[in-house]
């Protein structure tokens, strides 16, 4: 995507002076003042119509922030979402016990409020998808390890699938982490909804617990207390189902880090796999 050409098209449309932002996503994002709207705007340009629709429809459920949507053609069709700029403030990387509690409340409110819509991605066919993802991996040693763990879970497949079918009724944020929690107008807020999908709410906890909380029991406990204090959803999945979702997340990380080198993220995936291995080693199912 040619950002300079995109900026030219957007500036003409919005009568603005946009500049690219340092935003943590694969989309192009821009910030600036729009004379058309007489305010600062935040603009996201998507290659994927599904991610565009998801971000747009969920944003509209949560606020009146969306100003305009349109399509542009720049070496392929792009989908543009124009929103009020909220002047978000980043969190510190070190999370306090109180902040973890507040994060739990914020995620619970998201899970409570956001409702599914036509075309929303659903988490299903876990076993077949995981098997396909493993087979696509190039690292033979990693592939063998993952296949061995998948075989352990396959012995529990009917139990896991029943558990998932019963509890996959929550609209997940899909990318819960410190980087997507911001302070906006003095309040802790969760942003970026393009990866939202329907599934078990426990899945939204995993990367946060492993990557950001570093499995700190105090932070996890505080977060879950905050979540439980507000949530209308339960997260009482069977222990083997919880480990299966951790395994599914790890497989996704292994797949991602074969395409895009990210050693710290790969280590998080390896840590998840160690957790699963320990479960089968020490738990009497």
Buried (B, 14 or more C-beta within 10 A) or exposed (E): EEBEEBBEBBBEBBEBEBEBBEBEBEBBBBBBBBEBBEEBBBBBBBBBEBBBBBBBBBBEBBEEBBBBBEEBEBEEEBBBBBBBBBEBEEBEEEBEEEBBBBBBBBBBBBBBEBEBBEEBBEBBEBBEBBBEBBEEBEEEEBBEBBBEBBEBBEEBEEBBBEBBEEBBEBBBBBBBBBBBBBBBEEEBBBBBBBBBBBBBBBBBBBBBBBBBBEEBEEBBBBBBBBBBEBBEBEBEBBEBBBBBBBBBBBBBBBBEBBEEEEEEBBBBBBBBBEBBBEBBEEEEE
